[in-house]
Amino acid sequence: MEILKEQCGIIPAVNQIEFHPLFNCPELVAYCHARNIAVQAMRLWPGGYLREETFVQIARRKGRTPAQIGLLWSVQQGISVIPKSVQKERIFSNARIFDFSLSTDEMKAIDALNRVQRTANIPQDLWGQYALQ
């Protein structure tokens, strides 16, 4: 981002990044938020992290689905998400996340799932020196 700003004088309005509980890159999110750059989650549901016990327990306590918990976890951090679904029931379910919230402890429990595990199949050579380690 700094190189883009230095070379082109452009500060992006949105940074679409791989973002999910297994790869939640808090430093990059903080960088963007500090510069009023909106962050949009890409690759929100990799693998099977929604079956992680943390999600299952929180969903059960809240009477929600693990997917709703994952969406709200992102939104409560100021992350824009556009969930993909072709199933009418899931589309409606994904929209029903604004009538409850996650506690600080629940947010931290999900944050703790971060394994810096990329799933977006970005070739290593495109990460270059700017990759988050």
C-alpha positions in Angstrom: 0.0 0.0 0.0 2.8 2.4 0.8 4.5 1.6 -2.5 1.2 2.3 -4.3 0.9 5.6 -2.5 4.5 6.6 -3.1 4.6 5.6 -6.8 1.1 6.7 -7.8 -0.1 9.0 -5.2 -3.2 6.8 -4.8 -4.7 5.7 -1.5 -7.2 2.9 -2.3 -10.8 3.2 -1.0 -11.1 -0.5 -0.5 -8.6 -3.3 0.1 -10.1 -6.7 -0.7 -8.0 -9.3 1.2 -8.1 -12.9 2.2 -9.8 -12.7 5.6 -11.2 -15.5 7.7 -10.6 -16.9 11.2 -7.7 -19.0 10.1 -6.1 -16.0 8.4 -7.3 -12.8 9.9 -4.2 -10.5 9.5 -4.9 -8.0 12.3 -1.9 -5.8 11.4 -3.1 -5.2 7.8 -6.7 -4.6 9.0 -5.4 -2.0 11.6 -3.2 -0.4 8.9 -6.2 0.0 6.6 -8.6 1.2 9.3 -6.0 3.8 10.5 -6.0 5.2 6.9 -9.7 5.0 6.3 -9.4 2.2 3.8 -12.4 -0.1 3.8 -11.5 -3.8 4.2 -13.5 -6.3 2.3 -13.2 -10.0 3.1 -12.3 -12.4 0.3 -12.4 -16.1 0.7 -14.5 -16.0 3.8 -15.4 -19.7 4.2 -12.3 -21.8 3.4 -12.0 -25.4 4.5 -14.2 -26.4 7.4 -13.5 -23.9 10.1 -17.2 -23.5 10.7 -17.0 -26.9 12.2 -14.4 -25.7 14.8 -15.7 -26.3 18.3 -15.4 -22.5 19.0 -18.0 -21.7 16.3 -20.3 -24.6 17.2 -20.4 -23.6 20.9 -21.0 -19.9 20.2 -23.6 -20.7 17.6 -25.4 -23.1 20.0 -25.3 -20.5 22.8 -26.7 -17.8 20.5 -29.2 -20.0 18.7 -27.6 -19.2 15.4 -25.6 -20.9 12.7 -21.8 -21.1 12.7 -21.9 -19.1 9.4 -23.9 -16.3 11.1 -21.3 -16.2 13.8 -18.5 -16.0 11.2 -20.2 -13.2 9.3 -20.9 -11.2 12.5 -17.3 -11.7 13.7 -16.2 -10.0 10.5 -18.7 -7.2 10.6 -18.0 -6.4 14.2 -14.4 -5.7 13.2 -15.5 -3.3 10.5 -14.9 -5.8 7.7 -17.2 -5.7 4.7 -18.3 -9.2 3.7 -20.2 -10.4 0.6 -21.2 -14.0 1.3 -21.8 -16.1 -1.8 -24.8 -18.4 -1.9 -27.3 -19.5 -4.4 -29.6 -21.1 -1.8 -32.5 -18.8 -0.8 -32.5 -20.1 2.8 -28.8 -19.3 3.2 -29.1 -15.9 1.7 -31.8 -15.0 4.2 -29.9 -16.6 7.1 -26.7 -14.6 6.1 -28.8 -11.4 6.3 -30.0 -12.2 9.9 -26.9 -11.1 11.8 -27.8 -7.6 12.9 -30.1 -8.4 15.8 -27.4 -9.9 18.1 -23.8 -9.4 18.9 -20.7 -11.3 20.0 -19.1 -10.5 23.3 -15.5 -9.4 23.7 -14.6 -12.9 24.9 -16.4 -14.6 22.0 -14.5 -12.3 19.5 -11.2 -13.1 21.2 -12.0 -16.9 21.1 -12.6 -16.6 17.3 -9.5 -14.4 16.9 -7.4 -17.1 18.6 -8.2 -19.5 15.7 -5.8 -17.5 13.5 -3.2 -19.9 12.1 -1.9 -17.6 9.4 -3.3 -20.2 7.0 -3.9 -18.9 3.5 -6.5 -20.8 1.5 -6.9 -18.5 -1.6 -4.3 -20.3 -3.7 -2.2 -17.2 -4.3 1.1 -18.2 -5.8 4.0 -17.8 -3.5 5.8 -15.6 -6.1 3.0 -13.0 -6.0 3.4 -12.6 -2.2 6.9 -11.3 -2.7 8.4 -9.1 0.0 5.0 -7.8 0.9 3.5 -11.0 2.2 2.3 -11.1 5.8 4.4 -13.6 7.6 
